Amino acid sequence: MYTHTQSLSVRFRRCDPSVESLCLLFILNPCTFCSPLFQTHYSDGDYIIRQGATGDTLFIISEGQVKVAQQKSASEEPVFLNTLSKGDWFGEQSAFQGSFVSLVSLCMHLCLRSFKQLIGGLEEVNNKQYDNDELKAKMEAEAVFFSSVSLSDFNVICTLGVGGFSRVELVHLKSDPSRSFAMKVLTKRHILDTSQQGHILSERRIMMEAHSPFTVRLYRTFRDSKYLYMLLEACLGGELWTLLRDRGSFDDSTTRFYTGCVIEALAFLQCRGIVYRDLKPENIILDQRGYAKLVDFGFAKKVGLGKKTWTFCGTPEYVAPEIILNKGHDCSADCWSLGILIFELLSGSPPFSGSDPMKTYNIILRGIDMVEFPKKITKSAANLIKRLCRDNPSERLGNQKNGVKDIQKHKWFEGFNWEGLRQGTIDSPFTPTVDGPLDSRNFDCFPEDTSDPPPDDESGWDLEF
């Protein structure tokens, strides 16, 4: 017999257009979810919702299964009604006529108030559909174009930067010199010798999916027997580190703008469970408008929401305590690094620095409260830095209930135009001089690479390039 309660339990599945619309809302504005959406693990037999409870939370199953059962009276055994699996949801009822029991599951959940606020934005989503279709068509055309180009289609203009096992060259299309790019060239043998294959593959996967105005785009990759090639967006405004070096330090307004750009980038990554792990001025680059973007995702890793990783990596002055102590870390490590970045931009140097990495780590473990702040750092800025750099990751601003919104609502950001930043309508504090797509004046000069070609590597670890 198909009872009313059975009908109710089936209705919890993928049939509610409002819940389905959450997927579209997430695609258009994923950072909307960073604050209200949480993840909880339930063991076998755990009651997620008991019969008769008031529903104030929407649950979406991300892993495992949940059993639905009903108990008609206190003296009777619960009757099994249904099993919900990954992608199903429940919890939007005002009162429940059945219980939801975990069979070992992982559930995303958000309060119904937040759910209604999100769904309230669906009219805006529908209004944006035309724009979204245009964007989709543009990206599809872009994908077709880049899939058709080869290494021989580019001319090298000059070198923009040199790393441990890579160079970044400014290149342009032979067929259209007005289209310039940054080509990152990595030596395969050096990657193998230093066991960096995992980092390189992770960098590629993350950057191919990272389509944010505040992260540098990776359009496609190439490979041959000696090198890997990453075709990147050319941001010709130079490194933020170079500007900081030339000016010594920034005022509050300038620091606020660049920090805002970084926060938008980190929010984009956090929504996807990606920890960046190498935040510093050298990895922030300016486009021709003066807007800042994150570049170099060599240490970035897709950890997943609610999960941790234990890899030791990062720049010593920016490493969070839990990384040093090998306690496992997540996106909250980037909140720590954000506090260090703000301190360095305002003062000209990071708060923790020793004569060697081990001494720096020991100074970091003493804590931010042991640091003497320069007078040029205002009280509100100091408060923000200290709240970002708490030793306990769960106490850090940006890693609590409201996510990055807590950072954005901090007093130091009072009056800052976040929407204008996202739309690119506010002026940057510094507009670089860039005379065309081949102008490299904002980068240091590097000599031509005259070293002998490296040995071949045909082991195949890089096939996805």
KELOMAR-228883 format. One record per residue: residue in three letters; x negated, y negated, z negated of N, C-alpha, C, O in turn. Coordinates in steps of 0.02 Angstrom, whole numbers, plus 50000, padded with zeros to 5 digits. Example, Ala and Ser with C-alpha at 12.3 -4.5 7.8 and 13.67 -1.06 7.14 Angstrom:
residues 2
ala493405028449610493855022549610493405016549610492885016649577 ser493585011249646493165005349643493554999849606493304994349598 
***
This chain:
residues 465
met499575006050000500005000050000499564993850000499094993449961 tyr499714988950044499304982950051499594977650005500034973850024 thr499324977249942499614972849892499404965649903498964964249944 his499734961049867499564953849871498844952649849498494948649879 thr498634956249796497954955249771497444957749822496914954749830 gln497594963249856497154965649908497094960549964496554959249989 ser497664957749982497664952450033497234946650010496864943650050 leu497294944949946496904939449918496164940849924495774936449944 ser495954947049907495244948549908494964948649979494404946449990 val495354951050027495134950950096495054943850121494614942350161 arg495494939450097495484932450119494844928850099494684923550126 phe494474931750051493854928650030493304929350084492784926150079 arg493434933550134492904934950182492864929450235493144924050224 arg492524930750290492364925450339492984923250378493034924550438 cys493454920050345494054917950379494244910750362494714908050390 asp493884907650316494044900850295493654895950338493034895750334 pro493994892050379493634887450423493224882250385492724879850411 ser493444880650324493054875750285492374878550267491874874950270 val492354884950247491714887950230491294889050292490694887950291 glu491624891150347491244891850410490944885150430490394884950459 ser491294879750416491054873150435490434871250395490054866850416 leu490344874450337489734873050299489114874650340488604871250335 cys489154879950381488584881750423488414876150471487834874450479 leu488934873250502488814867750548488544861650512488094858350536 leu488824860350453488584854650413487864855650393487474850950391 phe487684861950378486994863450359486514862250418485964859750409 ile486734864150478486314863150537486204855750550485644853750565 leu486744851750544486684844650559486324840750504485954836050517 asn486434842850441486134839150386485974844050329486304843950278 pro485454848250338485304853350288485144850550220485254853950170 cys484874844550216484664841750152485264840050108485184838750049 thr485864839950138486474839050099486524844450046486804843349992 phe486254850350060486334856150016485804856549962485874860449915 cys485264852649968484704853649923484894852649851484654856149807 ser485334847849837485494846349768486014851149739485884854049687 pro486614852049772487134855949738487074863449746487414867049709 leu486654866049790486634873149804486094876649763485504874649765 phe486294881849726485824885449684485864892849699486334895149731 gln485364896649677485324903749690485244907549624484834905549582 thr485624912849615485594916849554485584924249571485944926549615 his485154928049536485114935249544485564938549492485534936849433 tyr485964943349514486404947149469486214954549472486114957249526 ser486174957649414486004964749410486634968949419487194966449418 asp486534975449428487084980149437487534980049375487304981049319 gly488184978749386488664978749332488794971849301489254971149261 asp488404966849320488514960149295489184957449321489334958049380 tyr489574954349276490184950949296489994943949321489724939949284 ile490144942549384490024935949411490624931449394490544925749372 ile491234934149403491844930749383492304936049351492394941449379 arg492584934449294493054938949261493774937149280493934931349292 gln494194942149282494894941249298495214936149251495124936449190 gly495584931349280495914926249241495514919949231495784914849207 ala494874920149249494454914249240494654908749289494934910149342 thr494514902549270494654896849314494084896049363493494896149345 gly494254895349427493744894749478493504887649487493874883249508 asp492874886549471492584879849482491934880249522491564875349527 thr491804886249551491174887249588491304891549649491684896349647 leu490994889749705491014893749765490374897949769489824895249762 phe490454904549778489884909149783489814911649855490314913549886 ile489204911849881489064914649947488524919949937487984918549911 ile488664926149957488204931749946487634931349997487754931650057 ser487014930649973486444930350018486084937050022485734938450071 glu486154941249970485874948049972486304952549929486614950349881 gly486324959049946486674963949905487424964149917487674962049968 gln487784966849866488504967749871488844965749806488534965849752 val489494964049811489894962449753490554966249758490884966249810 lys490734969549703491354973549701491924969349673491844965749624 val492514969749705493114966249682493574971449650493744976549680 ala493794970149588494224974849553494774971049516494694965149500 gln495344974449504495904971349468496124975949411496164982049418 gln496264972749354496514976449296497214973849281497294968049261 lys497734978049290498424975849282498614974549209499034970349195 ser498294978349164498424977249092497794979049054497344982449080 ala497764976948991497174978148950497054985548938496484987548925 ser497584989548941497514996748926497325000848987497155006748980 glu497354997849046497215001549107496495000349132496204995149118 glu496235005249167495575004549198495624999949259496144999849293 pro495104996049273495114991749333495174995949397494885001349402 val495544993449445495644996849509495204993449562495224987349570 phe494804997449597494364994749649494784992249708495244995649730 leu494634986149733495004983249788494584982449852494824983849907 asn493964980249843493574978649902492834977949884492664977149825 thr492404978149934491684976849924491484971249972491604971650032 leu491184966049944490954960349984490204961049994489844963349950 ser489964958950052489254959750070488944953050090489264947850086 lys488334953450113487954947550133488354943250183488604945750233 gly488414936750167488784932150210489494931050188489814926250211 asp489764935350144490434934350118490424929250062489904927750033 trp491014926450046491054921549993491674922549951492144925949972 phe491684919649893492254919949848492184914349797491654911349790 gly492734913049760492684908249706493074901849716493064897449672 glu493434901149774493764894849785494474894649758494854889949773 gln494664899649717495334899849688495354896349621494864896149584 ser495934893449604496004889949540496024894849482495804893249427 ala496294900949494496304906149443496244912849478496534913749532 phe495874917549449495734923849483496174929449457496254930349396 gln496444933349505496864939049487496454945549489496734951049484 gly495804944849496495364950649495494674948549471494524942649464 ser494244953549458493564952249436493074953549493493214957449539 phe492494950149491491974951049540491354953549503491064950049462 val491154959849518490614963149482490044964549531490144967149585 ser489434962849510488844963649553488634970849559488664974749511 leu488424972749620488084979149632487364977549650487094980149700 val487044973349610486384970449622486434965649681486464967849739 ser486454959249667486564954349720486194947849706485964946549650 leu486134943849758485854937149754486384932549784486564933349842 cys486624927849745487164923449768486944916149767486634913749720 met487114912549821487054905349822487714902649793488244905349808 his487674897449753488294894749725488264887249718487724884449706 leu488834884049726488884876949715489564875449685490044879149697 cys489604870049645490234868449612490744866149664490564863449716 leu491384867449649491904865749698491944858349711492134856249766 arg491764854249662491754847049673491254845349729491404841349773 ser490664848449725490164847349777490404850249843490294847349897 phe490734856049839491004859249900491504854549934491474853749995 lys491944851549895492444846949925492114840749953492334838150005 gln491574838449920491214832649946490884834450013490874830350059 leu490614840450017490304842650079490814843350134490714841050190 ile491384846450118491904847450168492204840750188492444839950244 gly492194835950142492434829350159492034826250215492264821550248 gly491434828850225491014826250279491144829550346490794828050394 leu491634834150349491744837750411492024833350466491904834550525 glu492414828250447492664823650498492074820250532492064819250593 glu491574818550491490964815550519490604820550563490334818750615 val490604826950542490294832150583490634832550651490304832950703 asn491304832550650491674832950713491534826850757491484827450818 asn491484821050725491344814950763490654815250794490534812150846 lys490194818950761489514819350786489434824850839488894825650867 gln489974828750852489904834450896489654832550965489244836050995 tyr489914826850990489684824651056488944823151056488574825351100 asp488724819451004488014818050998487614824450991487064825051018 asn487894829150953487554835450941487484839351007486964842551018 asp487994839151049487964842551113487424839451157487064842951193 glu487374832751154486854829351192486164831351168485704832551208 leu486094831651101485444833651072485274840751092484704842251108 lys485774845151089485664852151107485434852751180484964856451195 ala485764848951224485584849151295484874846551305484484849151346 lys484704841251268484034838351273483504843351250482984844051282 met483644846751194483154851551168483084857551214482534860251222 glu483634859651245483604865251292483184863451353482784867451377 ala483284857251378482894854951436482154854451417481714855951457 glu482034852151355481344851551331481014858451327480434859251346 ala481394863351302481124870051296480944872951364480434876251372 val481384871751413481254874251481480624870951509480214874351540 phe480554864451498479974860851524479324863551494478854865151531 phe479294864051428478674866151396478504873451410477924875451408 ser479014877551422478874884551439478554885251508478264890351523 ser478604879951548478344880351617477644877451624477334878251676 val477384874151571476714871051577476174875951555476304880651516 ser475574874851579475004878951560474424874451540474454868351549 leu473894877451513473314873551491473014869451547472764863951536 ser473034872151607472724868651664473104862451685472874858551727 asp473704861351655474104855451672473894849251633474184843951643 phe473394849951588473204844351545472484842051557472044846051574 asn472384835551548471714832551548471554830251477471974827451443 val470934831551455470714829251389470454822051394470044820551438 ile470684817751349470474810751348469904809751298469384807051315 cys470014811851235469514810951183469694815351123470224818551123 thr469264815451073469384819251012469664814750958469394809450943 leu470234816850929470564812950876470344815150806470374811250759 gly470124821350799469924823850733469564830450738469634834150787 val469174831950686468794838150684468894841350615468834837950564 gly469054847950614469134851550552468634857150545468154857450584 gly468734861550496468274866950484468194871650543467634873550560 phe468754873550574468704877950632469174875550688469444879550726 ser469274868950691469724866350743469524859250763469174855750727 arg469754857350822469694850550846470384848450871470774852650895 val470534842050866471154839450893470984834550949470654829450937 glu471204836151009471054832051068471674828251091472224830851089 leu471574822051112472104818351145472114820451218471604819951252 val472684822951241472734825251310473334822051344473784819351311 his473344822251410473934819951446474074824651504473624828351527 leu474684824551528474864828651586474534825851648474564819751660 lys474234830051687473934827851750474454824851796474314820051833 ser475044827651795475584825351839475914818951815476264815651853 asp475814817351750476134811451722475714808851664475824810751607 pro475224804451678474774801951626475124798051570474824796851517 ser475754796251580476124792651528476354797351472476584795051420 arg476294803851483476494808751433475874811551400475514815751428 ser475744809251339475154811451302475354815951244475924815551219 phe474894820151223474994824751168474354825551128473814823451151 ala474414828551070473824830451032473744838051038474204841751021 met473184840251062473054847351071472574849751017471984847951016 lys472834853850971472414856750918472104863150945472454867750965 val471434863450944471064869150971470724872750913470314869750879 leu470884879150903470614883050848470174888650873470354892050922 thr469614889750841469154895050860469374901650830469394902450769 lys469544906550872469814912850849469314916750806469504919650755 arg468684916850826468184920650789468104917950718468044921750671 his468114911350711468044908350645468644909950602468584911150542 ile469234910050632469844911850595469784918950569469954920350511 leu469534923450610469444930450589468914930950534469024934450484 asp468364927550542467814927950494468014925450425467744927650375 thr468484920750423468704917750359469384920450337469684918050289 ser469634925550373470264928850356470854923950351471244924150303 gln470894919550399471424914450399471994916150448472404911750462 gln472024922250472472534923950521473244922650495473664919850530 gly473354924650432474024923750403474234916450400474794914750416 his473764912150379473914904950374474064902050443474514897950450 ile473684904050493473774901350561474454903550589474814899450618 leu474624909850581475264912350606475844908950570476344907250600 ser475764908150504476284904750465476364897450488476924895050494 glu475804894150500475824887250524476214886750589476634882350597 arg476084891250635476434891150699477184892150690477584888450717 arg477374897250652478084898950643478464893150611479014891450632 ile478164890250560478504884850524478564878650569479104875650571 met478034876850603478044870750643478504871350704478794866350726 met478564877350732479014878250789479744877050769480154875550812 glu479894877950705480584876950681480694870250647481254868350633 ala480154866650634480204860450595480334854450640479874851150663 his480974853250653481174847650696481444842050652482044841050648 ser480994838550620481174832950576480824826650601480254827150625 pro481134820850594480804814550613480184813150569479784808850586 phe480114816850514479574815450467479044821050466478624821250421 thr479064825450515478544830450524478334830350598478744829250642 val477694831450610477444831350679477704837550717477674843150691 arg477954836550777478234841950817477684846250848477174843750871 leu477814852750849477414857450887477844859750945478364862750935 tyr477624858351007478034859751065477934866851091478414870251110 arg477314869151093477174876051114476444877651099476054873351080 thr476274883951107475584886151094475314890151154475694892651195 phe474644890551157474304894351209473744898351176473574897251118 arg473464903151213472904907051189472474909351247472714910251303 asp471834910251233471394913751279470924918051238471064919351180 ser470374920351266469944925051231469544921851174469294925451130 lys469484915251174469064911851125469444907151078469244906151021 tyr469994904351102470324899051065471084900051062471384903551103 leu471384896751011472104895751008472234888351019471824884151000 tyr472794886751050472954879851065473664878151041474134881951054 met473724872551007474384870250983474524863451013474164858550999 leu475044863051054475224856851087475694852851042476274854751032 leu475444847351014475794843550963476004836650988475744834051037 glu476494833950953476694826950963476094822450949475754823250899 ala475974817650993475424812950982475674806950941476084803050965 cys475414806350881475564800550838474934796250836474444798050803 leu474954790650870474334786850883474224781050834473794776850847 gly474604780950780474504775550730473934776850682473754772550643 gly473644782850685473094784550640473314787850576473904788350562 glu472824790150537472964793450473473114788250420472834782750420 leu473564790050374473704785550318473074784650276472964779350246 trp472664789850273472034789550234471584784050260471264780550221 thr471544783250326471124777950355471374771050335470974766750318 leu472034770150337472324763750317472194762450243472034756750223 leu472254767650201472134766850130471394765350117471234761150074 arg470954768550153470234767350147470074760050164469674756850129 asp470384757450216470234750650238470524745450190470224740050181 arg471094746950159471424742050115471254742950042471354738350002 gly471014748750024470854750049954471434753049915471354758049881 ser472014749849919472624752349887473214748749919473124743949956 phe473814751049903474424747949930474824744849874474764746849816 asp475244740049891475714737349842476324741949836476374746949872 asp476774740249790477354744549777477774745549840477974751149855 ser477914740149875478354740449934478074745049988478434749150016 thr477434744250001477104748450052477094755750031477254760250071 thr476914756949969476894763849942477584766949944477664772849959 arg478084762949927478774765449926478994767949995479314773150001 phe478814764250046478994766150115478664772750134479004777350157 tyr478014773250125477664779450145477884785350102477944790950127 thr477994784050038478234789449994478934791750016479084797650014 gly479354786950037480014788750061479984793350121480364798150125 cys479534791950168479444796250226479244803350204479504808250230 val478784803750157478554810250132479114813950097479184820050106 ile479514810450058480074813650023480564816550073480814822150063 glu480714812950126481164815550178480874821850209481244826650222 ala480224821950222479904827850250479944833750202480114839350222 leu479784832550138479794837850088480494840450077480594846450068 ala480994835950078481694838150070481884842750128482224847850117 phe481684841050188481824845150247481524852150237481844857150252 leu480904852450213480564858850204480874862850146480974868850152 gln481024859350091481294862750032481954866050047482104871550022 cys482364862850088483014865750107482934872350143483394876450145 arg482354873450171482214879650207481764884350168481514889250196 gly481654882850105481244887150063480514887050081480154891950071 ile480274881350109479584880750131479194876350082479404870750068 val478644878950057478194874950014477614872650058477314876550094 tyr477454866150054476954863050098476244864250073475814866650111 arg476104862650011475494864349974474854860749995474314862649973 asp474904855650037474284852050054474424844650064474164841550110 leu474834841850020474994834750024474404830550003474114831549950 lys474214825850045473674821050032473674815950089473954817350142 pro473374810050079473394804950132473114807150198473334804850251 glu472614811750197472314814150259472804818050303472714818650363 asn473334820850272473824824850309474464821050323474984824050338 ile474424814450318474994810150335474774805650392474284802050386 ile475134805850446474934802150506475484797250526476074798450512 leu475294791750557475764786550575475914786750650475464787750690 asp476554785850668476714785250738476634777950760476414773750720 gln476814776350821476694769650846477114764350811476964758450815 arg477664766550778478074761750740477794760450670477974755550638 gly477344764850647477094764450580477444769050531477314768850471 tyr477904773250556478244778150514477774784050501477374785950544 ala477814786950441477354792250421477654799150434478264800250426 lys477224803850453477434810750465476924815550435476324814050434 leu477164821150410476704826450387476414830150446476764831750494 val475764831550442475424835450493474994840650458474874840050398 asp474764845650494474344851050467474724855350417474734854050357 phe475034860650443475434865250402475054871650389475354876950380 gly474394871250388473974877150379474084880750312473994886850309 phe474274877050260474404880150195475144880950180475334883650128 ala475574878750226476294879350215476514886650217476214890750253 lys477024888150179477264895150177478014895250165478284891450124 lys478354899550202479074900450192479164905450135479114911550146 val479304902950076479364907050016480074909650009480184915249987 gly480564905550027481264907150016481524903649955481134901849910 leu482174902549953482474898949897482464903249834482654909049836 gly482234900349779482224903949715481664908849708481654912649659 lys481184909049754480624913749750479964910049741479934903949750 lys479444913849724478784910949711478254914349753478354919749781 thr477674911049758477094913949791476484912949746476494908449704 trp475964916949756475394916649710474734915049745474204915549715 thr474754913049807474134911349844473814905049814474154900049803 phe473164905449802472804899549777472574895449837472154897849876 cys472844889449845472634885149901472824877949886473194876549840 gly472544873449926472674866349917472044862349906471504865249898 thr472104855849904471544851349890471484850549815471974848949782 pro470884851549785470804851749712471164846149675471504847449625 glu471094839849697471384834249660472154834349660472464831049620 tyr472444838249705473174838349713473504844849690474114845549693 val473104849649667473364856249649473754855949583473524852949534 ala474344859049582474754859249522474484864249471474144868949490 pro474624863149406474354867549353474534874849362474114879249350 glu475144876349385475354883349391474964886949446474894893049444 ile474704883249496474284886249547473604888049516473334893449529 ile473324883349477472684884549444472724890549398472264894649395 leu473274891149361473364896449312473644902849342473754907749306 asn473764902849407474014908749442474674911349412474764917349403 lys475114906649395475764908549367476304909449420476874911149404 gly476124908349483476624908349535476894901349544476974897749495 his477034899449606477274892649618477794892649674477844897449713 asp478174887249677478674886349729478654879149752478134875849747 cys479204876649778479224869749805479104864449751478944858749768 ser479164866249688479034861449634478304859349633478134854049607 ala477854863449662477154861549667477064855449712476614851449702 asp477514854749761477494848849804477734842649767477514837049783 cys478174843549718478394837849677477794835149637477704829049631 trp477404839749610476794837749574476334833749620476104828249603 ser476204836449679475754833149727476024826349749475644821749763 leu476684825649751476984819249769476814813949716476664808249734 gly476824815849653476624811249600475904809149606475734803349596 ile475464813949624474754812349634474674807549693474274802849690 leu475054808749746475014804449805475214797249788474874792549808 ile475764796349752475984789649733475444786149693475294780249705 phe475144789649645474604786849605474024784549650473764779049641 glu473824788849697473254787149740473414781249786472984776949796 leu474014781049813474184775449858474194768849820474014763649848 leu474414769049758474464762849718473794760649689473674754649679 ser473354765449676472724763749641472104764449685471584761449671 gly472154768449738471574769649781471204776049767470754777849805 ser471374779549713471044785849697471534790249658471974787549624 pro471464796849662471924801349625471794801149550471244799249529 pro472274803049509472194802749436471724808049408471434807049355 phe471654813649444471224819049420470644819949469470754821449528 ser470044819049445469464819849489468844821549448468684818149399 gly468494826849468467874828849435467314829449484467414828549544 ser466714830949460466124831349503466124837749545465764838149594 asp466534842649526466624848649566467334851249554467654849149506 pro467584855849597468264858249590468444860949521468984859549496 met467994864849489468154867649424468264862249371468714862849330 lys467854857049373467944851549326468594847849339468934845649293 thr468764847149403469404844049421469984848049394470464845249367 tyr469954854749401470494858949377470574858349301471124858149275 asn470014858049265470044857349192470364850749172470734850349124 ile470214845449210470514838949196471264839149210471654836249172 ile471464842449264472174843149280472544846549223473104844549206 leu472244851849195472574855749142472654851749077473044853749034 arg472304846249070472414841949012473084838349016473374836448965 gly473324837249077473984834249086473964826949105473474823449094 ile474514824649135474564817749159474574812749101474384806949110 asp474804814949042474844810248985474154808248960474094803448922 met473634811848980472954810148959472624805149008472064803048996 val472984803449061472704798949112472854791649093473414789949074 glu472344787549098472444780349087472634777049154472254777149202 phe473234774249155473494771349217473224764249227473204760349179 pro473004762549288472784755649301473364750749291473944752549299 lys473204744649274473714739549263474124738149325474704735949320 lys473824739249384474184737849447474774742549458475204741149499 ile474784748149422475354752749428475894750549379475784750549318 thr476474748649405477014746049363477304751449318477184757349328 lys477684749249268477974753949220478444758849255478444764849240 ser478854756349302479334760849335478964765849380479174771649385 ala478434763649413478034768249454477694773449411477674779349428 ala477414771249354477084775949308477584781049281477414786949274 asn478184778749266478704783349242478874788649294478944794549277 leu478934786549357479074791249411478504796349418478624802349423 ile477894793949418477314798349424477294803549368477194809449380 lys477404801249307477374805749249477944810849251477854816549228 arg478514808849277479084813649281478984818649338479254824149335 leu478614816749388478454821449442477904826249421477884831949444 cys477454823949378476864827849359476934830949290476464830749251 arg477514833649274477584837349212477244844149219477264847249272 asp476924846449165476584852949167477074858649182476914863349219 asn477664858249153478184863349164478564861749228478894856549232 pro478524866049279478844864549343479594863149336479864859049374 ser479934866449289480654865549282480834858649256481414856549260 glu480344855049228480464848349201480324842849252480444836949239 arg480064844649310479864839649359480464836549395480934840049413 leu480434830149404480934826749444480894829549515480354830349543 gly481464830949544481484833949611481554841449609481694844649660 asn481484844449549481544851749542482084853449491482074858749460 gln482554848849483483094849849435483764850149472483794851149532 lys484294849249435484974850349461485114846649526485404849449572 asn484904840349530485074836249588484524836049641484574832249690 gly484004840049633483484840449684483144833749697483034829849651 val482984832549761482624826449779483034820149767482754814649765 lys483684820949760484104814949748483904811549683483974805449676 asp483664815449635483434812449572482834807849584482764802649551 ile482404809749631481834805449648482084799249683481864793649668 gln482534800149730482784794549769483174789549727483204783549743 lys483474791949673483864787549629483454784549572483724780949530 his482814786149569482394783449516482344775849522482394773049576 lys482254772649465482244765349463481734762349511481844756949539 trp481164765749521480644763049565480894762349637480644758049674 phe481384766449656481664766049724482294761649727482634761549778 glu482454758249673483064754149671483064749149730482594745349739 gly483614749249768483684744749825483374747249889483424743949941 phe483044752949887482724755549948483254758249995483714761749974 asn483184756750059483674758650110483514765550139483184766150190 trp483764770650105483614777550126483924779150194483604782350236 glu484534776950204484864778350268484514774750325484444777550380 gly484294768650312483914764950363483264768550380483054768450438 leu482944771550329482334775350341482484781350386482124782550434 arg483024785050370483194790950410483364789150481483204792750528 gln483704783450490483904781350557483344777750594483394776450654 gly482804776050558482244772550590482384765350605482094762450651 thr482834762250565483034755350579482694750250534482744744250546 ile482334752550483481984747750440481264747050464480974751650492 asp480994741150454480304739750476479804743250431479884743450370 ser479284745950461478744748750422478304743150396478284737750427 pro477944744150341477524738750313476914737250356476604732050349 phe476754741850400476164740950443476314743950512476464749850518 thr476274739750563476384742050632475714742750667475384737650680 pro475504748750682474844749650714474824746550784475344745850817 thr474244744550804474134742250873474024748350917473514751750910 val474484749550962474424755151008474604752751078475184751251092 asp474104752251121474214749951189474274755851237473814757451274 gly474854758951235474974764351281474834771251254474554771951199 pro475024776451291474994783351267474294786251263474204791851238 leu473784782651288473094785351287472634781351242472024782151245 asp472924776951200472534772551156472364776251091472804777851052 ser471714777451080471494781251020471134776750970470764779350928 arg471224770250974470834765550933470944766550858470514764550818 asn471504769450838471654770250767471344776450736471484778150679 phe470934779850774470594785850749469844784850751469584781050792 asp469494788250706468764787950705468484790950770468814795150801 cys467894788850788467564791650848467204798150830466874798550778 phe467264803050873466924809450863466514811150925466734809950981 pro465924813950915465504815750972465814821651010466204825450983 glu465624822251072465854827851113465574834351085465014834651060 asp465974839551089465764846151063465264849251112465434851151168 thr464644849751089464104852551131463864859451107463374862051131 ser464224862251058464024868751031464144874251082464544873451128 asp463794879851073463884885551118464584888451110464864888351055 pro464874891151163465534894151158465534899951108465034903751105 pro466054900851070466074906351022466174912951058466374913151116 pro466044918551023466154925151054466904926351065467324923251032 asp467054930851110467754932551124468064936351066467724939551026 asp468724935751062469104939851014469724942251051470164938351068 glu469754948751062470324951751097470674956851052470964961751076 ser470644955750986470934960550939471694960650941472004965650923 gly472004955150964472734955150973473144952450915473754952450919 trp472824950250862473204947750804473604941450821474074939750785 asp473424938050875473714931650893474204932150952474314927150987 leu474484937950964474904938951023475494934051026475714932251081 glu475754931950969476344927550971476174920550995476634916651010 phe475534918850999475334912451028475444912551104475304907651138 
***
